[in-house]
Amino acid sequence: MSIFRLVLKEILYRRGNFAMGFISIVIAVVVLTGSMTVIRFHDIRTTRLLEKKQKEADRIIAQLKDEMRVAMLKLGLNLVILPEEQSITGWYVDDTSAHYMPEEYVDKLANSGIITVRHMLPVLQQRIKWPEKQRRIILIGTRGEVPNLHKSPREAIVQPVSEDGIVLGWELANSLDLKVDDKVQLMGETFAVQRCHAERGNQDDITAWIYLDRAQKLMNKEGEINCILALQCICQGPDFANVRDDIASVLPDTQVRELGTERRLARAEARMSVAKQTKAMMETEEASRLQLRSERQKFALAVVIFVVCASAAWIVFLVASNIAERLLEIGILKSIGYSSTNIMLLFILKSAIISLSGAFVGVGLGILLGRMLAVSLEKVSFGYIGFESLVSPAIVIIPFISAVVLAVVASWIPSFVASQKDPAVILQKEAA
Amino acid sequence: MLSINNVSRFYEGSAGLVKALKDISVEVQPGDFVVVQGASGCGKTTLLLTAGAMLRPTSGLVTIKGQNPYRLSNRELERIRREEIGFVFQNFNLIPYLSVLENVMVPAGKATNRDNIKRRAGELLERFNLTERMYHKSRELSTGEQQRAALARALINEPSLVLADEPTGNLDGDNGKIVLQHLSKISENGTAVVVVTHEMQIMQYAHKRYTIEDGVLVERKDLEND
């Protein structure tokens, strides 16, 4: 007769012993599975909450973007119009254009009737060596804003330079000790200092502005400019496609670039602010859920450890009492040739069967009770997370394996002690 | 078949060293029906367990079919217990949760084909008039039936040696007689039978009688020549 059959027969005979072991395993597995279910429920809910928050944040960002677009309609957009052949790399590296276009382009633009471009400044700009002062400077020739002839005049945002005047950047004025009304020689021509700028912290500090005609003569570029500044243009959206299209329709052999403006800064700041707020909101929510999970996990762990230990002790007791009850049987089986391993197997196999059947019931019950508890803790409806989402392989497999390991380990020592019993001693006692 | 030469068995008891067997020698041949007699506590059961490869002697030599079981590996010792020896106890010692048939089949383990074991167990139960009781649990049997079931269990592996410890001790006269007749038949079929008892009615079946007093063999008598 096989050991397995013997074990089954014994289980059927001593149903009480089996039932007590079974209940203890069911309780341990219910607690373990239930705890895992609550934590999994928590995790799924956290994911859903965060997804919901993310969607909400996305909605807010979209709304803010829209509001920003509307608000920025009122903000000026600063552009620079360059000759078409000017390379973008050259422009950004040197900050000046190496190519030129006719000065009349600015008048053409001003008379074109487009409304998006407002303040226009023709500019001739070069990096030069100031021979009289032995300094490298940026020399800009400009004649002030060109008015849009079809529109009512606006207040100029850049003050023009007079024909005999020169405007100096902060660094130049300071280092050369020049003040308003001082006379200064530039490339053999005399200029009166018209204005000295305060420190701007950029290349303007080493720039000198003179009247455009005089600059064209000094640079041998009569009738030519190398860029047109278009300030505070009107933009319909987050980019300036409409302005670019307007300019291209009037000056097809030019290109348009955006300058660093309040519009771009405002847009970047708004985006950063929203992103920051969103991130903070998500982090707060995540941290709060993480904290709650940690607390629940700690509590569940304590309960699981207590119940598993109690269950293990109870199994040890049950196996030991089963062994005591079956001592004579052990003696008989050994006397008819059963090995110590066979005797151990009798008890360990029984524990394994108890644990497997207990785990089978315990896992089902644990998931059901865990879900009910989680629903109550999370204050959501019972159908919030279905069984199909809640039940994972880990929730089933881990309690099963744990139950078998628990039962086998707990029954190992008493089973080993039983297997080492001397049949002669048992049978002698029985005979006496 | 079974040879016990100058065997002593001592152990530490609560009152000091107990000398359960002192320098005992017993010789059993195939087909022998040997009775070991003596009062309760004289060492009969100790001798039986020593002969049955269950209790290692303190000194002396035990051989079963020329092999010293106490020098064998555990696996070999278990094989000898299973295949060469059949035990019969005073209290029958049937396993309570098994049917009579299953009790008889237990010693066969799973070494042989289950159908063969079942057939052989059925034959034995028929031989001991237990066919109708084969699916009953042991507690549903009379004491005589239980002891006959225990006899069938001892014979399932066709052992060459049957060791019986007071097999009629818990039986009435008629049942005791039936069991002894069966043991006698077993020995007539070539199996050596050793019975330890203090009862006298067994003598009519015995070939040899050994008498023990306080662990010492005081008499050896060949009854066949009487």
Interface residues (C-beta under 8 A of the other chain):
Chain A: M1 S2 L6 K9 E10 L12 Y13 R14 L328 E329 G331 I332 L333 K334 S335 I336 G337 Y338 S339 S340 P423 A424 L427 Q428 E430 A431 A432
Chain B: G41 T45 T46 L49 G52 M54 L55 N74 R75 E78 R79 I80 R81 R82 E83 F87 F89 Q90 N91 N93 I95 P96 Y97 L98 E102 M105 V106 P107 A108 G109 K110 R153 D165 E166
